[in-house]
Amino acid sequence: MGYLAVVLVAAFAVLLPLAVTGPRPDWPRIGLLALLHLCLESLAQGARTPCARVWRWLRGRGVDEGAADPRGSGFFPVLFAGVLMLPPAAAALVALPGALLGPAAHPRGLRRVWNAAQLALAAAAAAEVFRLLGGARLLLGTRFPGAAYGALAAILTFCLVNGVLVAGMIRLSCGTAGPGALRGLRRAAPAALLHGAGGLMIAVLWQGPYGAFAAVLGLLPLTITAWLSAQGHRERAAHRATVQALVQAVEIKDAYTRGHSERVGRASVLIARQLGLAEDRVRTLHFAGTLHDVGKLAVATELLRRNGPLTDAERRAVEVHPVFGHELVRQLDFLGEGRDGILHHHERMDGRGYPYGLAGERIPEFARIISVADAFDSMTSTRSYRRGRPVPEAVAELERCAGSQFDPVMVTALVAAVAEHGWQPEPPPPGGWDGEVPDIPLGVPEPARLPQQSGTGLPTGGAA
């Protein structure tokens, strides 16, 4: 709380010159920039603008702010224009309405005040650097190109001050800030440079013959691009919510596999990134890995929770869960090729898997990845009927079965990813499982020979 108080006092001190010293502020310009920053940030993040929210309230529908970009990213070209055109205190003031009233995905209250204070300090510091480098006078006339260097320095100052303030808060809250804060700063830098270029363009156009009108028109393409990006983020958030709801339903039905779906999704991502798959395919694979057992919703709960062996008929009933799962997600277009991954994740490289007995490269790539991830987490997780195995033993078993049950390429990728990033197996529940957990022999079970039906291949043991 002391750190927060210091930041708030510093932000107040930065704003103080507007009231007590210096020439009269250019209030029309400050007000217009602040309003543009608030409205365009709302639009770019896919939320209703303040005017739309007021209109909704007047029509008696309540104040619905709309959904902001789930990632909470800012849209700062107008703020950067204020940094380049205004004194430090005025630039800090431009940041306040967007942080206090805008669509950021944070609750009202102290966190919004904190965001406003940190942005105000960053904007004031950036404006002061630009002023010290003589950028304000270079914006005019033929001397404009020289202002680009000052603008770059101001943008970097904004990012640095903002990053340091956030890192300080993270350190006080979590005890450490180092790598995470640096990664966040690196991720923010490209967007900040793009927004800074937009801010420089606004500043130049604003001071031209057509003034603010030309500046707003020039900003529209960047705003529309950001808005489209926000729509994509919102759509992906809806996809994640759909996946999570299905996973929760599976875990309620089969409590002993709680957390298994998320870990299979995570292991699938490790394999995919080790293979260098495109990021959009990695995202789809993560969904598919997380939903690989969704077909268990159509399997009798008693069969899923039984600790003892299953009869042949019961095993066949369980082994149709990939087909049920594929039917359940058939209409989820965002899964794309992930639907085949769900359908075929129990196939084997030697053709002795199920449900269709595919072999080798005929098994879809996603299914070969999920198969390895599924077996790895199953072996390293403790369940009611057996104790989880150490990661090295599970890796050794995967390597032993590579070529017969698993794709050797996927096994190699998982081994490399686990060596690089580590793996945290599921811990036993608090207090342990009910009763003693047997220490059964290690191994991925070989398939039991069953009669084939309608071209269906042979099962691969358990249905995990």
N, C-alpha and C positions, 0 to 999 in steps of 0.2 A: 504494500500500500504506500510505503514511503517513496518508492521509485515512481509510482503513478503520480503521486502528489508533486514530485519534482518536475515531471514532464508537463503536468497541467500548469504549474506556476510559470515554467519557462515559456509555454505557449501563450499564456496571458501576457507575459512581459513582452513578447514579440509583437503582440497586437496593440500594446499600450501607446506607441507613437501615433497611431491614428487619432487618438483622443487628446493628446497633450502637447505634441511638438510638431514642427515642420509645417510646410505649406498645406493648404486645404486639399484633402484627398479628392481624386477624380471619382466621386461617388457614382455617377451614371455608368462609367466604364466598369468599376468594381462590381456594381450590382448586376449589370448585364452579363459579365463574365461568370459571376457566381451562379446566376440563373441558368446560363447555358451549360455550365459544368454539371449542375444538378440534373437538368432535363436530359442532356445527351448521355450522361452516364446511366440514367434510368433506362433510356431507350436502348443503349448498347448492351445492357445486361438483361434485356428481355422483360423488364418490369414496366408497370404503368408509370408515366411521368406524373409529377405533382398535379398538373392541370387535369389529367385524366382521373386522378384519385379524387380531386375536389368535385369534378363533375359527377362521379359515381356517388359521392356522399350526398350531393344536392338532389340526386334522383332517389335517395332513400335506400341505397343498396349497401350502405356501410362503407367503412374505409378499408378497402382490400388493396394491399400494396402490390399484389401480384407476386409472382415468383421471380426472384433474382437468379442470376447466374449461380449455380450451386458452388462453383469454385471461388466465388467471392472476389473475382479479379476486378481491378479498377480500370477506368477509362479516363485518361488524364490529358489528352491534347489541349483542352480548354484551360485546365489548370496550368500546364506548361506555358501556354500563351500568356497567362497572367504573370507567371514567373519572369517572362522576358519583357513584358510591357510595364509592369508596376513595381513600385518600391517593395522592399521585403515585407513590411507589415500588411500592405494591401494584398500582396500575393498570398500571404497566409490566410487572410480573410476569405479569399475566393474558395479556399479548400473547405471551409467549415460547413456550408449548407449541404454539399454532397455527402459529407461524412455523417452529419447529424440527421439528415432527413432523407437520404438516398436509399437505394434498394439493397444495400449490402446485406448479406444473409446473417446478420447478427441481431440480437434482440436490442430493443431500446434500452437505454440506461448507460451504465458505466463503460461498457465496451465501446459503444458508439462515441462517447466522450473521449475515450483513449484514442480511438482511430482519428478523430478530428484533431486532437492535440498533436499526434505524431505527424500527420500530413501537413498541418500548419507549420510546424518546426522545419520539416523537410523543404517545404515550399519557400519559407523565409530564407533558409540557408542557401538554397539554389539561387534565389533572386539576388542575394547579397554577393555571391560569387560572380554572377553575370554582371552586376553593377561594377564590381571592382575591376573586372577585365575590360570595362568600357563597352560592353555589348549593346547597351541601350542606344548610344549615339551611332553605333555601327549599323543598326537596323535600318536607318534611313538612307535613301538615295543609293548611289553607286558603291557605297562602302558596306553594303549589306553582306557580301560573302564573308567578310571578316568576322561577322557576328556568329557564324556557324561554329567557330571554335569555342567562343564563349558559351553558346547554347549547349554544346557537347559537355563542357565542363559543368554547366549548371545541372544537366540531366544526371551526370555521374554523381554530383553532390547530392541531389535529391535521393537517388537510389542508396547511396552510402549512409546518409543520415537516417533514412527510413529503416534500412537494414540494421543499423546499430541499435536504434531504439527498440525494434522488434526483438533482436537478439537479447537485449538486456531484459526485456519482459519474459522471454522464454527461459532465460537462465534463472531468473528469480522464481518462476513458476515450477520449472521442471528440474532445476539443478544443473542443467547443461544446455548449451545452445550451439556449440561449434559447428559440426558438419551439417546439421539440418538448416541452420541459418545461412551458411555459405551456399548450400544447394538452392535455397529459396532465392537468394540474391542473384545467382547465375540464371535461374529460370525467369526472374523478373526483368533482367537486363535487356533482352531483345525487344520485349514489348515496350519497355521504357524508351528505348532508342526510337522505335517506330512512333510512339506517341509524342516524343520530343520533336521529331521531324514535323509531325502534324502541328504541334504548338508553334514551331518556328514559322510554318506556312501561314497559320492564322495571324500571327503577329505582323508579318510582312503585309498580308492582304488588308488587315485592319487599318494599317497606317497609310494605305493607298487611297486613290480617289474615291473608291466605293465603300470604304469603311467596313463596319461590322457585317453588312449584308454580304459582301464578297467573301469575308472570312467564313461565315456560316455555310455558304454554298460550297466553298472549297473543302470544308470539313465533312460534308455529307457522305462521300464515298467511304471514308474511314469509319464513320459511324454505322453505315449500313453493313459493312464487313464485320464489325464487332457485334452487331445485332444478330447477324446470321450465325456467327460463332456461338453466341449465347443460346440461340435456339437449339443448336446441336448439343450443347452442354445440358440443357433442360431435357432434351429427348433421351440422352444417355442416363440422366438421373432417373427418369421414368423406367428405363430398361433395368437399371440396378434394383429399383424398388420391386419390379415384377419378379426378378430372379430371387430376391431375398424372401419374398412372400412364399414362393414355391419351396425354397429350401427350408424355411421354418415349418411348413406343412409336413415335409418329409421327416424332419427331425422330431417333430411331435409324435409321428407314427412309429419311428424307429429310434428310440432315445439313445441306444448304445452307439449310434454313429454320429452323435451330436458333434458338430465341428468338422466332421470328415469332409463334407462337401466343400467348405471353404478351403480346407487344406489341399484338397485335390485340385481346386481351381488355382491355388497359389503355386503348387508344384508344376502344374501345366504351364503356367506363365514362365517359371524358371527355365523349363525345357525350351519353350518357344523362343525366349530371348537368347538362350545359348545357341539356338539354331539360326538366329538372325531373321526371324519372321517379321513382316511388316507390322507396325503398331496396331493398325486396325484389325488385323488377323489375331494378334495377341489378345486384344480386347474381346473379340468374339470367342476365342478359345477359353478365356477366363470364365465367361458366362457358361460355355458348354461344360467345362470341367466342374464348375460349381453345381450344375444341374444334371450331372451324369446319372445320378440315382433317382431322378424325379419319378421314374416309372414305378418305384416302390409304393407310390400312393395307391396303385391298383392291385397290390399284393396283400394277401391276408396278414394282418398285424401279428397274429399268433405265429406264423411261419417266420417272420422277420425277427421276432424276439426269442425264438426257441434256441436254447443253448446246445441241445443234443443234435444228433444227425437227422437228416431229412430222408424220407422215403424217395424213391425214384419219381413218383408222381408229384410229390411236394417240391422236389428240386426242379422239375420241369416248370411248375407253377411259378417258382421264384425266378427262373431264368428267362421268362418272357418280359421281365421288367424293362430291358432296353427297348423292346417294341412298344410297350405302353408309354415309356418316356418319350419316344419319338412322336407318338400320336398326340401326347399332351402338348408338345412344343411345336407341332407342325405349323400352327398359325402365327408363331412368333418370328416374323420376318427378319428381325434384327439378329437372330442367331445364325442365319445363313448356313454356311457349311458346318457350323457347330451341331446342327441337327443330326447329321450323319455321324459326327463324333459320339453323340449320345447313343445312337442306334447300334454302333459297332464297337463300343469300347471293351466288349468281352470277346472279341475275335482274337485268334492267335495266329502268329506268323506261319505255323505249320498247318493251318487250316482246321484245327481241331477245336475251334472256339464256337461261340454262339452269338447271335441267333441264326446266321446264315452260312457259317463255315468258310468265310473268306480267308484267303491266305496271302502272305507277302504284301506286295505293293497294291494289291486289290483292296486292302483295308485302307480306308481314308486316313490321311495324315493326322488329322485331329484325333481320330480314334486310337491310333498307335501311341500318340502322346498321352492321352488320358489314361490308357491302359497301364502305362508305366507309372504315372502319377498315382493312380488308384491303388495299385499293388504296393507301392512304396509306403504310402500313408497307412494302408491296412496293416502292413507288417510292423510299422513303428508305433502303432497306437495300441494301447491296452484296452481290451474289451472284457466282457464278463466271463468269457470262456477261455481266454488265453492272455498271457502277458506280452506287452509290446517288446519288440526286439531293438537293440541298439542300432543306430544308423549304419555303422560299418557292416554289421551282419546282414541288414536288409539290402545294402548295396551289393554285397557279395552274392546274395541270392538272386538279385536282378541280373547280375552279370552271368551267373550260372545258367539262367533261363533265357538269356539273350539268344536270338536266332530261332528258338523253338516256340516260346510263348511271346516274347517281346521283341520289338524292333531294336537291333543293336545300336543303331544311330541314336534312338531316343534314350536308351539306357546310358550311353556314353555322355549325352548332353546332360542328363539329370545328375550323373556322378560329378561332372565338371561344375555344374551349377551349385550343387550342395557343398563341394569343396571350396568354392569361392564365396558363397553367401551363408553357408551353414543351414541347419534345419532344426527347428524346435518341435520334437514330437509332442503329441497330446499328453499332458500330465494326467495321472489317475485322479478321479474325483476326490474331493476332501473327505478324509476318513476311509478312503479305499472303496473297492467294490464290495457288495454284500457277499460274504463268504470268501473262501480262498480262491485266488486266481491260479488255475493250473498252468504249469510251465511246459507247454506242448512243444514238440520238435519244430525247428524252423523249417520253412519251406512253402513254396507256392504249390498247392495241391495239383496233381495231374488230373485230367478229366476222367470222369467215370463214363464207361461205354453205355450209351443209351440208344434206343431205336431212333432213327432219323425220321422227321416228319416234314413233308412238303419242302424238301431241300434244306432243312435246317441242319446246321453242323452239330458238332459234339460239344457239350458244355465243358467249362474249365473249372470245375470244382465250385467253390463258394460263390455267392452272389454279391460279394462286397464290392 
